[in-house]
Amino acid sequence: MPLNNELAAARGEAAAAEEKVMWQLTGQVIDNLADMQAALAIVSTSPDAARACCNTAAALLLLLLLLLYAAAAAAAVAV
């Protein structure tokens, strides 16, 4: 039974670590929400304008911001 107890403890620690990371990401998204919403507005209203003004690095950063926004929204729904 000691191995089962260790496994359960390890799973609990992993779940706590995952939750901590999700809350950190949520905080970062909240801190940058206005910028992310503005970026989303540009992309959703005019993909051609977004392509015209963004180079590859900026496009990747925009994608990352949108993914973080979606993760934060999902985490907010889960809470």
Buried (B, 14 or more C-beta within 10 A) or exposed (E): EEEEEEEEEEEEEEEEEEEEEBEEBBEEBEEBEEEBEEBBEBBEEEEEEBEEEBEEEEBEEBEEBBEBBEBBEEBEEEE
